[in-house]
Amino acid sequence: MNSKERVWAALNLEVPDRVPIHAIYVDGNIVNEVLGRPPRTAFDIMDEMEQQHPDDWVERINGIITEIEINVFSRAMETAAAIGYDTCGVGFIPFKFESKEEMTDIFGRKYKIINLDGNVFPDYCGGLIKNQEDWENWPKPDLKEIFRRAKKFYKTIQRRSKKFKNDICIMVTDDFTSIFPPIWQGMGMGPFVRALKGNPKLIEERFEMTTEIVLGLFKTYAECGAKVFFEGGDIAFRNGPLINPKYIDKYVLPCMKKVTEAIHEWGGKIIFHSDGDITSLLDFVVDAGFDALHCLEPPYVDLNLVKKKVGNKLCLLGNIDTTHVLVNDTKKEV
C-alpha cells in the first residue's frame, strides 16, 4: 500500500498493511532540523518590511501572509514526507498581524507572537468579544476573500507536494478555524460561560459564523481534491468536558453534523480531535458522524475502554504520551 491507500483503509475500518503514521502538523523547529533553516524567516521578513516601509509595514505583511503560510506548510509537508509520515495536516489560517508581538484573528482571539528559532508561534492570550455589543461592532470577515485565499493556499501546497506522489496523504485541518474553540476563545471562558446561560442569541450567532466558515473552507479544499479532513474542535480537558454536556448537545452537535454530512456527501472522511478526557463524550463523537477520533490523550483516556465502546464505529488515532514518552524515553521505548 502507498500512504494514501493506507490512510484511507484505516479510516474505512479496514486493516492496512501497517499502522499509518500521522501528525496534525510538523513544528518549524523540527522542519529546520530536517530541511535546514530557510534563508529568511518570517521575522526577517518583518524586520526588512519595517525598515523599508516604517509607516505601513504591518499592512504590507498582512498582504503577504497567505504566501508566508504557504511556505510554512509546504516545508512541513516536505518534512513529513522525508520523516516517513503517511499523512500530515495543512490548513489556511486567517491571522492578522497587529505588530511584531501580537496577532488577532477573525474570531476575536488575541495571540502573543513567540519567536521559536525564527518560527512564528501564536500563543493564545485572550478574547476581544465580551458581550453582544462587542459582537455587533466586530468587523465581520469577507468570507469570499478568505475562501479565495484558502483555495490559493491549498492548490499551491498540492502542486508542491506532487513530487511526493503517493508517499504522503495531504490532510486538511481547521485546527485554528474550527467550530467550538474559536467561539469561547474569542470571548474568554468567563464571558462565554455567562453567555451560555444569559445570552443564547450571542452563542447561536457565533456558532452560525464558525460553522459557515468551516463548511466554506472544507468545501474549498474538497473542490480542489481533498479527501481527508480534520476537525480540531477541543471539547475536553484532563478532568472531562470543557462545558456542561447539555450545551455540547444543544450547540456543538448540530453544527458538527452539518460538517460531517457535507464531508461524506463530497466523498471524504473526517477525523475529530480533542485533547483531554473525552471518555464521557464518545457517544457525541459517534452521533456527530465522525469517522475517526484523535488524540485519546493518556493517561486520561483508557484506550482499551474506548476500543470496546466505539472501536467498531471509529478509527482510533493516538493515545501516545507526548509529555514523557516522546520527550524522555529511548527510541526503542518510543
BAVEXDREN-298962 format. One record per residue (C-alpha): residue number from 1; residue in one letter; chain; x negated, y negated, z. Coordinates in nm, 4 decimals, padded with zeros to 6 digits. Layout:
N
NUM, a, A, X, Y, Z
...
END
This chain:
334
1, m, A, 00.0000, 00.0000, 00.0000
2, n, A, -00.1070, -00.3591, -00.0531
3, s, A, -00.0350, -00.6266, 00.2066
4, k, A, 00.2964, -00.7377, 00.0583
5, e, A, 00.4264, -00.3808, 00.0373
6, r, A, 00.3038, -00.3050, 00.3888
7, v, A, 00.4738, -00.6088, 00.5444
8, w, A, 00.7973, -00.5500, 00.3546
9, a, A, 00.8099, -00.1837, 00.4570
10, a, A, 00.7681, -00.2745, 00.8241
11, l, A, 01.0418, -00.5382, 00.8065
12, n, A, 01.2672, -00.2760, 00.6451
13, l, A, 01.2031, -00.0494, 00.9472
14, e, A, 01.0176, 00.1914, 00.7206
15, v, A, 00.6812, 00.3493, 00.8047
16, p, A, 00.3926, 00.1698, 00.6285
17, d, A, 00.0528, 00.3259, 00.5651
18, r, A, -00.0753, 00.1355, 00.8701
19, v, A, 00.0441, -00.1326, 01.1093
20, p, A, 00.0381, -00.4722, 00.9338
21, i, A, -00.1923, -00.7312, 01.0884
22, h, A, -00.0423, -01.0768, 01.1144
23, a, A, -00.0791, -01.4235, 01.2598
24, i, A, 00.1522, -01.7221, 01.2764
25, y, A, -00.1439, -01.9425, 01.1920
26, v, A, -00.5235, -01.9432, 01.1990
27, d, A, -00.6639, -02.2272, 01.4106
28, g, A, -00.9003, -02.4723, 01.2474
29, n, A, -01.1997, -02.3849, 01.4645
30, i, A, -01.1711, -02.0199, 01.3550
31, v, A, -01.1341, -02.1314, 00.9935
32, n, A, -01.4568, -02.3298, 01.0285
33, e, A, -01.6361, -02.0252, 01.1692
34, v, A, -01.5327, -01.8140, 00.8704
35, l, A, -01.5425, -02.0631, 00.5824
36, g, A, -01.7787, -02.3232, 00.7224
37, r, A, -01.6974, -02.6751, 00.8306
38, p, A, -01.5456, -02.8847, 00.5475
39, p, A, -01.7483, -03.1810, 00.4152
40, r, A, -01.4851, -03.4207, 00.5520
41, t, A, -01.2424, -03.3627, 00.8361
42, a, A, -00.9085, -03.5357, 00.8897
43, f, A, -01.0803, -03.7562, 01.1466
44, d, A, -01.3495, -03.8501, 00.8956
45, i, A, -01.0765, -03.9489, 00.6506
46, m, A, -00.9035, -04.1605, 00.9153
47, d, A, -01.2294, -04.3360, 01.0048
48, e, A, -01.3031, -04.4089, 00.6400
49, m, A, -00.9498, -04.5328, 00.5770
50, e, A, -00.9614, -04.7613, 00.8809
51, q, A, -01.2908, -04.9145, 00.7666
52, q, A, -01.1710, -04.9698, 00.4111
53, h, A, -00.8144, -05.0796, 00.4931
54, p, A, -00.8047, -05.2112, 00.8518
55, d, A, -00.4597, -05.3687, 00.8160
56, d, A, -00.2618, -05.0767, 00.6770
57, w, A, -00.4770, -04.7661, 00.7188
58, v, A, -00.2098, -04.5807, 00.9201
59, e, A, 00.0457, -04.6287, 00.6439
60, r, A, -00.2074, -04.5071, 00.3886
61, i, A, -00.2894, -04.1976, 00.5950
62, n, A, 00.0800, -04.1147, 00.6183
63, g, A, 00.0917, -04.1440, 00.2405
64, i, A, -00.1550, -03.8569, 00.2013
65, i, A, -00.0531, -03.6425, 00.4977
66, t, A, 00.1009, -03.3798, 00.2690
67, e, A, -00.2337, -03.3358, 00.0935
68, i, A, -00.4069, -03.3061, 00.4317
69, e, A, -00.1613, -03.0349, 00.5399
70, i, A, -00.2027, -02.8508, 00.2097
71, n, A, -00.5768, -02.8375, 00.2620
72, v, A, -00.5437, -02.7239, 00.6242
73, f, A, -00.3008, -02.4409, 00.5479
74, s, A, -00.4815, -02.3346, 00.2289
75, r, A, -00.8010, -02.2872, 00.4279
76, a, A, -00.6052, -02.0968, 00.6936
77, m, A, -00.4685, -01.8587, 00.4290
78, e, A, -00.8133, -01.8084, 00.2799
79, t, A, -00.9489, -01.7278, 00.6251
80, a, A, -00.6644, -01.4863, 00.6987
81, a, A, -00.7352, -01.3005, 00.3748
82, a, A, -01.1082, -01.2908, 00.4497
83, i, A, -01.0487, -01.1525, 00.8003
84, g, A, -00.8158, -00.8851, 00.6664
85, y, A, -00.4735, -01.0041, 00.7797
86, d, A, -00.1719, -00.8774, 00.5888
87, t, A, 00.0296, -01.1943, 00.6427
88, c, A, -00.0152, -01.5442, 00.7811
89, g, A, 00.2214, -01.8364, 00.8233
90, v, A, 00.2364, -02.1675, 00.6386
91, g, A, 00.4894, -02.4462, 00.6752
92, f, A, 00.5240, -02.8121, 00.5886
93, i, A, 00.5391, -03.0373, 00.8970
94, p, A, 00.6932, -03.3870, 00.8681
95, f, A, 00.4477, -03.5551, 01.1049
96, k, A, 00.3804, -03.9269, 01.1157
97, f, A, 00.0567, -04.0782, 01.2416
98, e, A, 00.1097, -04.3744, 01.4745
99, s, A, -00.2607, -04.4164, 01.5498
100, k, A, -00.5717, -04.2008, 01.5897
101, e, A, -00.4400, -04.0974, 01.9288
102, e, A, -00.0692, -04.0406, 01.8678
103, m, A, 00.1733, -03.8789, 01.6249
104, t, A, 00.5527, -03.8596, 01.6102
105, d, A, 00.7957, -03.6538, 01.4044
106, i, A, 01.1452, -03.6846, 01.2596
107, f, A, 01.2995, -03.5178, 01.5663
108, g, A, 01.1802, -03.7774, 01.8170
109, r, A, 00.8823, -03.5900, 01.9575
110, k, A, 00.5582, -03.7578, 02.0642
111, y, A, 00.2200, -03.5881, 02.0376
112, k, A, -00.1234, -03.6726, 02.1647
113, i, A, -00.3818, -03.6077, 01.8957
114, i, A, -00.6626, -03.3851, 02.0185
115, n, A, -00.9845, -03.3516, 01.8193
116, l, A, -01.0821, -02.9841, 01.8189
117, d, A, -01.4139, -02.9772, 01.6369
118, g, A, -01.2789, -03.2072, 01.3672
119, n, A, -00.9369, -03.0401, 01.3536
120, v, A, -00.6183, -03.2268, 01.4405
121, f, A, -00.4273, -03.0569, 01.7227
122, p, A, -00.0852, -03.2136, 01.8011
123, d, A, -00.0235, -03.1792, 02.1756
124, y, A, 00.3449, -03.2403, 02.2621
125, c, A, 00.3791, -03.5043, 02.5326
126, g, A, 00.7432, -03.6158, 02.5427
127, g, A, 01.0617, -03.7203, 02.3665
128, l, A, 01.1854, -04.0574, 02.2423
129, i, A, 01.5603, -03.9900, 02.2208
130, k, A, 01.7029, -04.0070, 02.5720
131, n, A, 02.0711, -04.0763, 02.5081
132, q, A, 02.3431, -04.1362, 02.2485
133, e, A, 02.2310, -04.4936, 02.1835
134, d, A, 01.8740, -04.3836, 02.1135
135, w, A, 02.0054, -04.1170, 01.8783
136, e, A, 02.2309, -04.3545, 01.6863
137, n, A, 01.9434, -04.6007, 01.6465
138, w, A, 01.6938, -04.3321, 01.5494
139, p, A, 01.5959, -04.3595, 01.1800
140, k, A, 01.7426, -04.0585, 01.0016
141, p, A, 01.4941, -03.8785, 00.7760
142, d, A, 01.5045, -03.8852, 00.3971
143, l, A, 01.5687, -03.5141, 00.3522
144, k, A, 01.5401, -03.5276, -00.0253
145, e, A, 01.1874, -03.6663, 00.0103
146, i, A, 01.0982, -03.4138, 00.2822
147, f, A, 01.2117, -03.1215, 00.0673
148, r, A, 01.0217, -03.2634, -00.2322
149, r, A, 00.7032, -03.2775, -00.0267
150, a, A, 00.7694, -02.9285, 00.1111
151, k, A, 00.8001, -02.7936, -00.2437
152, k, A, 00.4696, -02.9533, -00.3418
153, f, A, 00.3131, -02.8143, -00.0228
154, y, A, 00.4273, -02.4565, -00.0808
155, k, A, 00.3674, -02.4390, -00.4556
156, t, A, 00.0119, -02.5700, -00.4152
157, i, A, -00.0707, -02.3152, -00.1444
158, q, A, 00.0952, -02.0449, -00.3525
159, r, A, -00.1204, -02.1386, -00.6518
160, r, A, -00.4402, -02.1472, -00.4469
161, s, A, -00.3566, -01.8084, -00.2954
162, k, A, -00.3203, -01.6345, -00.6325
163, k, A, -00.6857, -01.5358, -00.6158
164, f, A, -00.5955, -01.3056, -00.3255
165, k, A, -00.3293, -01.1333, -00.5431
166, n, A, -00.1613, -00.8767, -00.3166
167, d, A, -00.4290, -00.8930, -00.0478
168, i, A, -00.2126, -01.1163, 00.1717
169, c, A, 00.1569, -01.1957, 00.2039
170, i, A, 00.2466, -01.5624, 00.2490
171, m, A, 00.4903, -01.6000, 00.5386
172, v, A, 00.6734, -01.9332, 00.5571
173, t, A, 00.7341, -02.0722, 00.9023
174, d, A, 00.9291, -02.3560, 01.0593
175, d, A, 00.7133, -02.3478, 01.3705
176, f, A, 00.7264, -02.7280, 01.4143
177, t, A, 01.0627, -02.7782, 01.2420
178, s, A, 01.2733, -02.5021, 01.3970
179, i, A, 01.6311, -02.5153, 01.5211
180, f, A, 01.6075, -02.5300, 01.9015
181, p, A, 01.2729, -02.6677, 02.0308
182, p, A, 01.2864, -02.9975, 01.8350
183, i, A, 01.6202, -03.0777, 01.9974
184, w, A, 01.5137, -03.0582, 02.3605
185, q, A, 01.1563, -03.1696, 02.2989
186, g, A, 01.2748, -03.4753, 02.1077
187, m, A, 01.4685, -03.5749, 02.4195
188, g, A, 01.2676, -03.4237, 02.7025
189, m, A, 01.4089, -03.1359, 02.9060
190, g, A, 01.5737, -03.3615, 03.1681
191, p, A, 01.7813, -03.5742, 02.9276
192, f, A, 01.8566, -03.2661, 02.7177
193, v, A, 01.9969, -03.0661, 03.0110
194, r, A, 02.2063, -03.3632, 03.1245
195, a, A, 02.3455, -03.3992, 02.7728
196, l, A, 02.4388, -03.0299, 02.7633
197, k, A, 02.6933, -03.0994, 03.0355
198, g, A, 02.7713, -03.4662, 02.9809
199, n, A, 02.7391, -03.5354, 02.6089
200, p, A, 02.8172, -03.2337, 02.3891
201, k, A, 02.8637, -03.4682, 02.0914
202, l, A, 02.4949, -03.5612, 02.1019
203, i, A, 02.3901, -03.1976, 02.1307
204, e, A, 02.6143, -03.0889, 01.8432
205, e, A, 02.4888, -03.3657, 01.6152
206, r, A, 02.1256, -03.2807, 01.6844
207, f, A, 02.1848, -02.9097, 01.6206
208, e, A, 02.3536, -03.0013, 01.2918
209, m, A, 02.0447, -03.2006, 01.1957
210, t, A, 01.7885, -02.9327, 01.2772
211, t, A, 01.9941, -02.6600, 01.1105
212, e, A, 02.0290, -02.8664, 00.7934
213, i, A, 01.6537, -02.9249, 00.7864
214, v, A, 01.5641, -02.5588, 00.8465
215, l, A, 01.8061, -02.4416, 00.5779
216, g, A, 01.6773, -02.7033, 00.3349
217, l, A, 01.3123, -02.6180, 00.3926
218, f, A, 01.3695, -02.2432, 00.3721
219, k, A, 01.5784, -02.2844, 00.0555
220, t, A, 01.2973, -02.4895, -00.0970
221, y, A, 01.0470, -02.2136, -00.0204
222, a, A, 01.2846, -01.9395, -00.1404
223, e, A, 01.3332, -02.1147, -00.4739
224, c, A, 00.9541, -02.1014, -00.5120
225, g, A, 00.9480, -01.7273, -00.4464
226, a, A, 00.9113, -01.6930, -00.0679
227, k, A, 01.0477, -01.3685, 00.0778
228, v, A, 00.9235, -01.3531, 00.4381
229, f, A, 01.0455, -01.6232, 00.6781
230, f, A, 00.9579, -01.7003, 01.0386
231, e, A, 01.1866, -01.8908, 01.2771
232, g, A, 00.9756, -02.0338, 01.5587
233, g, A, 01.2582, -02.1050, 01.7983
234, d, A, 01.1264, -02.0520, 02.1519
235, i, A, 01.4230, -01.9940, 02.3830
236, a, A, 01.2471, -01.8401, 02.6842
237, f, A, 00.9561, -01.8824, 02.9223
238, r, A, 00.7919, -01.6444, 03.1660
239, n, A, 01.0916, -01.6371, 03.4028
240, g, A, 01.3591, -01.5890, 03.1372
241, p, A, 01.5792, -01.8107, 02.9175
242, l, A, 01.4909, -02.1810, 02.8974
243, i, A, 01.8560, -02.2765, 02.9435
244, n, A, 02.1753, -02.1063, 03.0586
245, p, A, 02.2531, -01.8271, 02.8082
246, k, A, 02.6080, -01.9594, 02.7674
247, y, A, 02.4624, -02.2651, 02.5935
248, i, A, 02.2434, -02.0436, 02.3769
249, d, A, 02.5557, -01.8567, 02.2651
250, k, A, 02.7502, -02.1797, 02.2145
251, y, A, 02.4934, -02.3859, 02.0248
252, v, A, 02.1946, -02.1795, 01.9142
253, l, A, 02.3622, -01.8575, 01.7986
254, p, A, 02.5925, -02.0087, 01.5311
255, c, A, 02.3041, -02.2088, 01.3846
256, m, A, 02.0743, -01.9076, 01.3736
257, k, A, 02.3450, -01.7038, 01.1998
258, k, A, 02.3719, -01.9654, 00.9253
259, v, A, 01.9989, -01.9391, 00.8637
260, t, A, 01.9705, -01.5589, 00.8700
261, e, A, 02.2744, -01.5170, 00.6444
262, a, A, 02.1228, -01.7571, 00.3925
263, i, A, 01.7853, -01.5801, 00.4011
264, h, A, 01.9498, -01.2447, 00.3369
265, e, A, 02.1570, -01.3903, 00.0509
266, w, A, 01.8276, -01.5058, -00.1035
267, g, A, 01.6845, -01.1542, -00.0723
268, g, A, 01.4471, -01.2343, 00.2124
269, k, A, 01.3616, -01.1112, 00.5602
270, i, A, 01.3381, -01.3312, 00.8683
271, i, A, 01.1412, -01.2918, 01.1911
272, f, A, 01.2410, -01.4586, 01.5191
273, h, A, 00.9714, -01.5846, 01.7549
274, s, A, 00.9988, -01.6701, 02.1204
275, d, A, 00.7390, -01.6815, 02.3928
276, g, A, 00.8253, -01.5737, 02.7449
277, d, A, 01.0556, -01.3071, 02.8858
278, i, A, 01.3217, -01.2604, 02.6197
279, t, A, 01.4452, -00.9274, 02.7573
280, s, A, 01.7876, -01.0609, 02.8602
281, l, A, 01.8346, -01.2182, 02.5146
282, l, A, 01.7708, -00.9126, 02.2969
283, d, A, 02.1391, -00.8863, 02.2040
284, f, A, 02.1281, -01.2505, 02.0941
285, v, A, 01.8404, -01.1757, 01.8543
286, v, A, 02.0319, -00.8828, 01.7020
287, d, A, 02.3649, -01.0682, 01.6874
288, a, A, 02.1972, -01.3651, 01.5202
289, g, A, 02.0980, -01.1372, 01.2328
290, f, A, 01.7197, -01.1360, 01.2555
291, d, A, 01.5140, -00.8570, 01.1010
292, a, A, 01.2229, -00.8716, 01.3448
293, l, A, 01.1163, -01.0086, 01.6831
294, h, A, 00.7864, -01.1706, 01.7828
295, c, A, 00.5910, -01.2020, 02.0196
296, l, A, 00.7123, -00.9827, 02.3105
297, e, A, 00.4757, -01.1654, 02.5430
298, p, A, 00.3027, -00.9462, 02.8029
299, p, A, 00.3216, -00.8976, 03.0931
300, y, A, 00.6707, -01.0497, 03.0955
301, v, A, 00.8163, -00.8179, 02.8294
302, d, A, 00.8177, -00.4378, 02.8627
303, l, A, 00.7608, -00.3057, 02.5099
304, n, A, 00.8966, 00.0403, 02.5926
305, l, A, 01.2200, -00.1094, 02.7221
306, v, A, 01.2593, -00.3304, 02.4142
307, k, A, 01.1826, -00.0376, 02.1846
308, k, A, 01.4516, 00.1746, 02.3485
309, k, A, 01.7114, -00.1012, 02.3345
310, v, A, 01.6621, -00.2562, 01.9897
311, g, A, 01.3798, -00.0618, 01.8227
312, n, A, 01.6223, 00.0875, 01.5699
313, k, A, 01.7541, -00.2583, 01.4787
314, l, A, 01.4490, -00.4842, 01.4822
315, c, A, 01.0904, -00.4634, 01.3637
316, l, A, 00.8830, -00.5438, 01.6735
317, l, A, 00.5727, -00.7611, 01.6443
318, g, A, 00.3095, -00.8497, 01.9009
319, n, A, 00.3004, -00.7564, 02.2703
320, i, A, -00.0734, -00.8280, 02.2650
321, d, A, -00.2260, -01.0054, 02.5640
322, t, A, -00.3816, -01.3229, 02.4218
323, t, A, -00.4623, -01.4613, 02.7670
324, h, A, -00.7009, -01.1919, 02.8893
325, v, A, -00.7478, -00.9031, 02.6430
326, l, A, -00.8262, -01.1051, 02.3304
327, v, A, -01.0284, -01.3591, 02.5267
328, n, A, -01.2331, -01.1481, 02.7668
329, d, A, -01.2286, -00.7815, 02.6631
330, t, A, -01.4625, -00.5926, 02.4314
331, k, A, -01.3932, -00.5342, 02.0617
332, k, A, -01.3181, -00.1697, 02.1361
333, e, A, -01.0619, -00.2624, 02.4027
334, v, A, -00.9010, -00.5170, 02.1719
END
